[in-house]
Amino acid sequence: MYPGRHAASHPERIAFIMASSGESVTYGELEARTNRLAHFLRARGLNRLDHYSMFMENHPRFIEICGAGERSGLYYTCVNSFLTPEELAYIVTNSRSRVLFFSEARRATAMAALAQCPAVEIAVCVDGPGDGGKVITFDEAVRGRPASPIADEAIGTAMLYSSGTTGRPKGILRPLAEGPPSEPGPLFTFLTRLWRYRDGMIYLSPAPMYHSAPQAAVGLTIRSGGTAIVMEKFDPEQYLALVERYRATHSQLVPTMFSRLLKLPDAVRTKHNLSSLQIAIHAAAPCPVPVKEQMIAWWGPIIHEYYGATEGLGFTACDSAEWLAHKGTVGRVLLGELHVLDEAMKPVPKGTPGTLWFRTATPFEYFDDPSRTAEARSTDGSMSTVGDVGYVDDDGFVHLTDRATFMIICGGVNVYPQECENLLISHPEVADAAVFGVPNPDMGEEVKAVVQLVPGVPATAETAERLIAYCRQHLASIKCPRTIDFEAELPRLPTGKLYKRLLRDRYWGDRKSRIL
């Protein structure tokens, strides 16, 4: 996210635009602002490899605060803006952050968290008042600071946290190479070529930037000399209008966004000119086959999929043609060395699900957590996993089955619920679905579904019976829910990740499943 080269060659080009407010920042302005913030951080005593955090919604200062760390050799942590004070305090403290940036919209949570964060030396409210003590304004932070680079520029990077769906979130620390911020790392070069990022591109970002993929994509756009259009919040109709208005060439979405786009009325879907889109990338959550088929039919063969973890263990990808030939795949391995292993750490045959282990593409560790780092690694330390389960087909394409922590053991049979979730989401009456195991006195666990219906569909026993029958038409009975409950809205983050544990815990109470 280093704007220096582009600021020198075309300072008036727009680096990013906030979609709803229309606020725009040029490369020249971004260069000056990130420099001033870098001087502020150095003045506070933050030197290379030190840490700071930021807690805010998609906000124009967000990109600038990331940019300051990128050019001063610091680790910066973008915190999920929906967390509670206790959750925020844990991450800020665990990351050893000495400075916290927050927005006025998140003030109440930030102030409550700061009371639990004695190591934070100063906090900066980016668009609101200070408090005369530990909290200062953004203007106070940068006032009088030079717009030129700091003397000891060094490349920095994000240290993001896992979303904590199965426990406390973990800080994902990657070694930070010594070098100037103008020199991109090998991953930047790889992704730039893969997805054809280029000077002058227009990237539409519909997702929260505290998540790794949107944050990285906006950074790649700015390093490439493009313009990022940042949506403050995803709205499917606004998304289509923004593609047309700004002639967006690139975008990255999650499958729930695809589903919401597809469920717009036909008159809305066909209203906007989407012909400028050249690359539409998706990841972060499994995409049901019918949803992706419909998206390719609508947008054409411009949809690219990838699979990778924030930990950077490995990377798979496929384009539309490859996916159509291997429906359900997340692509072939492009980075890292994949091994699909059983519980005894033995290779499984092709087509057989097992845990995905990688000889890692890039080294990582969980920050200040050697025990959890060790849990993610093989005994000899040569491979790592995040617990995903999948298989490789005869042509070398990877297919994900599920996350191991959500496997259901029903009468001794392993059931992976993702297949049933994908099927339910494809039903026209279903807006979202979660499938997981609940206690059964005879079978150990049985399959349960919790469904969010589209508006106007009644949450009745007849609807539940209809959905169960639909599942049994397409899946073996052991994979189908025995019962379905309804919720007004499922606890899914804007990143597309479902907090399934929160739903499942209601049914388990004090009992523990074998998986947890």
C-alpha positions in Angstrom: 0.0 0.0 0.0 3.0 2.3 -0.8 1.8 5.2 -2.9 5.1 7.0 -3.4 5.9 6.0 -7.0 2.4 6.9 -8.2 2.3 10.1 -6.2 5.4 11.2 -8.1 4.1 10.3 -11.5 0.4 11.3 -11.2 -0.3 12.9 -7.9 -3.8 14.0 -9.0 -5.0 10.5 -9.8 -7.6 9.3 -7.3 -6.3 6.5 -5.1 -9.6 5.7 -3.5 -13.2 6.8 -3.2 -15.7 6.1 -0.4 -18.8 4.8 -2.2 -21.6 6.4 -0.2 -20.0 9.7 1.0 -18.1 10.2 -2.3 -15.0 11.4 -0.4 -11.9 10.8 -2.5 -8.2 10.9 -1.8 -5.6 11.4 -4.5 -2.2 9.7 -4.6 -0.5 12.9 -3.7 -2.8 13.4 -0.7 -2.3 9.7 0.3 1.4 10.0 0.1 1.5 13.1 2.4 -1.0 11.6 4.9 0.7 8.3 5.3 4.1 10.1 5.7 2.6 12.4 8.5 1.2 9.4 10.3 4.5 7.5 10.0 6.3 10.5 11.6 3.6 10.5 14.4 4.3 6.8 15.1 8.0 7.3 15.2 7.6 10.3 17.5 5.6 8.0 19.8 8.6 5.6 19.9 7.3 2.9 17.6 10.2 1.4 15.8 10.5 -1.4 13.2 8.6 -4.6 14.3 6.5 -2.7 16.9 2.7 -3.0 16.9 -0.4 -0.8 16.7 -4.1 -1.5 16.2 -7.1 0.1 14.5 -10.8 -0.4 15.2 -13.2 1.2 12.8 -15.7 0.5 10.0 -14.7 1.1 6.3 -13.5 4.6 6.7 -11.4 7.0 4.6 -8.7 7.1 7.4 -8.5 3.2 7.4 -6.3 3.0 4.3 -4.1 5.8 5.4 -3.5 4.2 8.8 -2.5 0.9 7.1 -0.3 2.8 4.7 1.7 4.4 7.6 2.6 1.0 9.0 3.5 -0.3 5.5 6.2 2.4 5.2 7.6 2.4 8.7 8.3 -1.3 9.3 5.5 -1.8 11.8 2.9 -4.6 12.3 -0.6 -3.2 12.3 -3.7 -5.1 13.4 -7.1 -4.3 11.7 -9.7 -5.4 14.3 -13.1 -6.7 13.4 -15.3 -3.6 14.0 -18.2 -5.7 15.4 -16.4 -7.0 18.4 -17.4 -6.3 22.0 -15.1 -4.3 24.4 -13.8 -7.5 26.0 -12.9 -9.0 22.6 -11.3 -5.8 21.4 -9.3 -5.5 24.6 -8.0 -9.0 24.2 -6.7 -8.4 20.7 -5.2 -5.0 21.5 -3.4 -6.4 24.5 -2.4 -9.7 22.9 -0.9 -7.9 19.9 1.2 -5.7 22.2 -0.3 -2.6 20.5 1.0 0.7 21.9 -1.3 2.9 19.9 -5.0 2.4 19.1 -6.8 4.2 16.3 -10.6 4.2 16.4 -13.6 6.0 14.8 -16.3 8.0 16.5 -18.8 5.4 15.5 -16.9 2.9 17.5 -16.0 5.2 20.4 -18.2 3.5 23.1 -16.6 0.1 22.5 -13.1 1.5 22.1 -13.3 3.5 25.4 -14.6 0.5 27.3 -11.8 -1.6 25.9 -9.1 1.0 26.6 -9.9 0.7 30.3 -8.6 -2.9 30.0 -5.5 -2.1 27.9 -2.9 -0.5 30.2 -0.2 -1.0 27.6 -1.8 1.3 25.1 0.1 4.6 25.5 -2.2 6.8 23.4 -5.4 6.4 21.3 -6.4 8.5 18.3 -10.0 9.2 17.4 -9.9 9.7 13.6 -13.1 11.7 13.3 -14.1 12.8 16.8 -12.9 14.7 19.9 -10.2 13.7 22.3 -10.7 13.4 26.0 -8.0 15.7 27.3 -5.9 12.7 28.3 -5.1 9.4 26.7 -7.3 10.0 23.6 -6.3 12.7 21.1 -7.8 13.8 17.8 -6.4 12.8 14.4 -5.5 16.4 13.7 -3.5 16.5 16.9 -1.6 13.4 15.9 -0.5 14.7 12.5 -0.3 18.5 13.1 3.1 19.9 12.1 4.4 16.5 10.9 6.4 16.5 7.7 4.7 15.3 4.5 8.0 13.8 3.4 9.1 10.2 4.2 10.6 9.2 7.6 14.4 8.8 7.4 14.3 5.1 8.2 11.5 3.8 5.9 11.0 0.0 6.0 8.3 -2.3 4.7 5.6 -3.2 7.2 2.7 -5.5 7.1 -0.6 -6.5 8.8 -0.8 -8.9 11.7 -4.4 -10.0 11.5 -6.3 -12.2 13.8 -8.3 -15.3 13.1 -12.0 -14.8 13.5 -12.1 -17.0 16.6 -15.1 -19.1 15.5 -13.8 -22.0 17.6 -12.0 -20.2 20.4 -9.9 -17.2 21.2 -8.7 -15.4 18.0 -5.0 -15.9 17.2 -2.6 -13.3 15.8 -1.0 -14.5 12.6 2.6 -13.3 12.5 4.7 -13.5 9.4 8.4 -12.7 9.4 8.9 -9.2 8.1 11.7 -8.9 5.6 14.1 -6.0 5.8 13.8 -3.7 2.8 12.2 -0.5 1.6 8.4 -0.2 1.3 8.7 0.4 -2.4 9.8 -3.2 -3.0 6.8 -5.5 -3.2 7.2 -9.0 -1.8 6.9 -12.1 -4.0 3.3 -12.7 -3.1 2.3 -9.3 -4.4 4.0 -10.0 -7.7 2.3 -13.4 -8.0 -1.2 -12.1 -7.3 -0.7 -9.1 -9.6 0.0 -11.4 -12.5 -2.6 -14.0 -11.6 -5.5 -11.5 -11.5 -4.1 -8.9 -13.9 -3.9 -6.0 -11.6 -2.5 -3.0 -13.5 -2.0 0.7 -13.6 -5.3 2.5 -14.0 -7.6 -0.4 -13.0 -10.8 0.3 -11.0 -11.3 -2.0 -8.1 -14.7 -2.2 -6.3 -14.4 -3.3 -2.7 -17.7 -4.4 -1.2 -16.4 -6.1 2.0 -15.1 -4.9 5.4 -11.4 -4.0 5.2 -10.5 -5.4 8.6 -10.6 -8.8 6.8 -7.4 -10.0 5.2 -8.7 -10.4 1.6 -10.3 -7.0 1.1 -7.5 -5.2 2.9 -4.9 -6.9 0.7 -6.9 -6.3 -2.5 -7.2 -2.6 -1.8 -3.5 -2.5 -1.0 -2.7 -4.3 -4.3 -4.8 -1.9 -6.2 -2.9 1.1 -4.8 0.5 -0.5 -5.3 -0.6 -1.1 -8.9 -1.6 2.5 -9.5 -5.4 1.9 -9.7 -8.4 3.4 -8.0 -10.3 1.6 -5.2 -14.0 2.2 -4.7 -14.7 1.3 -1.1 -18.3 0.5 -0.1 -19.0 1.4 3.5 -21.5 -1.5 3.6 -22.5 -4.0 1.0 -25.9 -3.5 -0.7 -26.5 -5.6 -3.7 -28.3 -3.0 -5.8 -25.8 -0.3 -4.9 -23.0 -2.7 -5.9 -24.4 -3.1 -9.4 -24.9 0.7 -9.7 -21.3 1.3 -8.6 -19.9 -1.1 -11.2 -21.7 0.9 -13.9 -20.9 4.3 -12.5 -17.2 3.9 -12.1 -16.7 1.3 -14.8 -15.1 -1.1 -12.3 -12.7 -3.6 -13.9 -12.0 -5.8 -10.8 -13.8 -6.8 -7.7 -13.7 -9.4 -4.9 -16.8 -10.8 -3.2 -18.0 -13.7 -1.0 -20.6 -16.3 -1.8 -23.3 -14.7 0.4 -23.0 -11.5 -1.8 -23.5 -13.7 -4.9 -26.7 -15.1 -3.3 -28.0 -11.6 -2.5 -27.2 -10.4 -6.0 -29.0 -13.4 -7.6 -32.1 -12.8 -5.5 -32.6 -9.3 -6.7 -35.6 -8.9 -9.0 -34.8 -9.4 -12.7 -35.6 -5.8 -13.5 -32.9 -4.7 -11.0 -30.3 -7.3 -12.1 -30.6 -6.2 -15.8 -30.8 -2.5 -15.2 -27.1 -1.8 -14.9 -24.2 -2.2 -17.4 -21.6 -4.6 -16.0 -19.6 -4.9 -19.2 -16.5 -3.2 -17.6 -15.9 -6.1 -15.2 -13.0 -8.2 -16.2 -12.1 -10.1 -13.0 -14.4 -11.0 -10.2 -12.7 -13.0 -7.5 -14.3 -14.9 -4.7 -13.2 -16.8 -1.6 -13.5 -16.8 2.2 -16.4 -19.3 2.3 -17.6 -22.3 0.2 -19.8 -21.3 -2.8 -22.7 -23.6 -3.6 -22.5 -25.0 -7.1 -25.9 -23.7 -8.3 -25.0 -20.2 -7.1 -21.7 -20.1 -9.0 -23.3 -21.6 -12.1 -25.9 -18.8 -12.1 -23.2 -16.1 -11.6 -21.1 -17.4 -14.5 -24.2 -17.5 -16.7 -25.0 -13.9 -15.7 -21.5 -12.3 -15.6 -19.7 -14.6 -18.1 -16.4 -16.4 -17.6 -14.8 -13.7 -15.5 -15.2 -15.3 -12.1 -12.0 -16.6 -10.4 -11.9 -18.6 -7.2 -9.1 -19.2 -4.8 -8.5 -20.9 -1.5 -6.0 -19.8 1.1 -5.8 -19.1 4.8 -4.6 -15.8 6.4 -1.8 -18.0 7.7 -0.4 -18.3 4.2 0.0 -22.0 4.3 -0.7 -22.5 0.6 -2.8 -21.2 -2.3 -5.1 -22.8 -4.9 -7.0 -21.0 -7.7 -9.1 -21.7 -10.7 -10.8 -19.6 -13.4 -14.3 -20.1 -14.7 -13.4 -22.6 -17.4 -11.5 -24.8 -14.9 -14.3 -24.6 -12.4 -17.0 -25.5 -15.0 -14.9 -28.6 -15.8 -14.5 -29.5 -12.1 -17.6 -28.1 -10.5 -17.1 -27.5 -6.8 -13.3 -27.2 -7.0 -11.3 -24.4 -5.3 -8.6 -24.9 -7.9 -5.2 -26.4 -8.3 -2.3 -25.7 -5.9 -0.2 -22.8 -7.1 1.7 -22.1 -3.9 2.9 -24.5 -1.3 3.0 -28.3 -1.3 -0.3 -30.0 -0.4 -0.7 -33.3 1.4 -4.1 -34.9 2.1 -3.7 -37.1 5.2 -5.9 -39.2 7.5 -5.9 -39.1 11.3 -2.7 -41.3 11.4 -1.0 -38.7 9.1 -1.0 -41.2 6.2 -1.8 -40.1 2.7 -5.3 -40.9 1.5 -6.2 -42.0 -2.1 -7.3 -39.5 -4.6 -11.0 -38.6 -4.2 -10.9 -39.5 -0.5 -11.4 -36.7 2.0 -8.7 -36.0 4.5 -7.1 -33.1 6.4 -5.3 -30.6 4.2 -1.7 -30.1 5.2 0.8 -27.8 3.5 4.5 -27.6 3.4 4.0 -23.9 3.9 4.4 -21.4 1.1 5.3 -18.7 3.7 6.4 -19.2 7.3 4.1 -18.1 10.1 3.4 -18.4 13.8 0.6 -17.5 16.1 1.8 -14.5 18.0 3.0 -15.2 21.5 1.2 -18.6 21.4 3.7 -21.4 20.9 1.2 -24.1 22.0 -1.4 -23.2 19.3 1.4 -22.8 16.8 2.5 -26.4 17.6 -1.1 -27.6 17.3 -1.2 -26.4 13.7 2.0 -28.1 12.8 2.9 -31.7 12.1 5.1 -33.5 14.7 8.3 -32.8 12.7 7.3 -29.2 12.1 7.5 -29.5 8.3 3.7 -29.1 7.6 0.9 -26.9 8.8 -2.9 -27.1 8.7 -5.9 -24.9 9.7 -8.1 -28.0 10.0 -9.8 -27.9 6.6 -10.9 -31.2 5.1 -11.0 -32.0 1.4 -9.8 -34.2 -1.4 -7.9 -34.0 -4.7 -9.6 -35.3 -7.9 -7.9 -37.2 -10.7 -6.9 -34.0 -12.5 -5.3 -32.4 -9.5 -8.1 -30.1 -8.5 -8.8 -29.5 -4.8 -12.3 -29.8 -3.4 -13.1 -28.7 0.1 -15.4 -30.9 2.2 -15.6 -28.9 5.5 -13.7 -27.7 8.5 -12.8 -30.7 10.7 -14.3 -28.9 13.8 -17.8 -29.0 12.2 -17.7 -32.7 11.3 -20.8 -34.6 12.7 -20.3 -38.1 14.0 -23.7 -39.8 13.5 -23.7 -43.5 14.6 -20.0 -43.7 13.9 -20.3 -42.2 10.4 -18.5 -38.9 9.6 -20.9 -36.3 8.1 -19.6 -33.0 6.8 -22.4 -30.5 6.9 -21.2 -28.1 4.2 -22.8 -30.1 1.4 -26.2 -29.8 3.1 -25.7 -26.1 3.8 -24.9 -25.5 0.1 -28.0 -27.3 -0.9 -30.3 -25.4 1.4 -28.9 -22.1 0.4 -29.8 -22.9 -3.2 -33.5 -23.3 -2.3 -35.5 -20.2 -3.4 -37.1 -19.8 0.0 -33.8 -19.8 1.9 -31.7 -16.7 2.5 -29.1 -18.4 4.7 -28.5 -21.7 6.4 -26.3 -23.4 9.0 -26.0 -27.1 9.5 -24.3 -28.7 12.5 -24.5 -31.7 14.9 -26.7 -31.7 18.0 -26.9 -34.4 20.7 -28.8 -37.6 20.0 -29.0 -40.2 22.8 -28.8 -43.2 20.4 -26.6 -41.9 17.5 -24.3 -39.6 19.5 -25.1 -36.7 17.2 -27.8 -35.9 14.6 -27.9 -33.3 11.8 -29.6 -30.0 12.6 -30.3 -27.1 10.3 -31.0 -23.5 11.3 -32.4 -21.5 8.5 -33.0 -17.8 7.7 -35.9 -17.6 5.3 -36.4 -15.0 2.6 -38.9 -12.3 3.5 -42.5 -13.4 3.2 -41.9 -17.2 3.7 -43.6 -18.4 6.9 -41.5 -20.0 9.6 -43.8 -23.0 10.0 -43.6 -26.7 10.5 -44.9 -27.1 6.9 -41.9 -25.0 5.6 -39.5 -27.1 7.7 -40.9 -30.3 6.3 -40.7 -29.0 2.8 -37.0 -28.1 3.2 -36.2 -31.5 4.7 -37.9 -33.2 1.8 -35.9 -31.1 -0.6 -32.7 -32.2 1.1 -33.7 -35.8 0.9 -34.3 -35.5 -2.8 -30.7 -34.7 -3.4 -28.7 -36.2 -0.5 -28.4 -39.4 1.4 -30.7 -39.3 4.4 -27.8 -39.4 6.9 -26.6 -36.1 5.6 -30.0 -34.4 5.9 -31.4 -32.5 8.9 -33.8 -34.4 11.1 -35.2 -31.0 12.2 -35.0 -27.4 11.1 -35.3 -24.3 13.3 -35.7 -20.8 12.0 -33.9 -17.5 12.9 -34.6 -14.0 11.7 -30.9 -13.6 10.8 -27.9 -15.9 11.2 -24.7 -14.7 12.9 -22.7 -14.3 9.7 -19.9 -11.6 9.5 -19.8 -9.3 6.4 -16.7 -11.3 5.5 -19.0 -14.2 4.7 -17.8 -16.3 7.7 -20.6 -17.9 9.8 -20.2 -18.0 13.6 -21.7 -21.5 13.6 -20.4 -22.2 17.1 -22.8 -19.6 18.6 -25.7 -21.5 17.1 -24.5 -24.9 18.0 -23.7 -24.0 21.6 -27.4 -23.4 22.3 -28.2 -27.0 21.6 -25.2 -28.5 23.5 -25.5 -26.6 26.8 -23.0 -28.1 29.3 -22.4 -31.2 27.1 -19.4 -31.5 24.9 -19.2 -32.9 21.4 -16.4 -35.2 20.5 -15.1 -32.5 18.1 -15.0 -29.7 20.5 
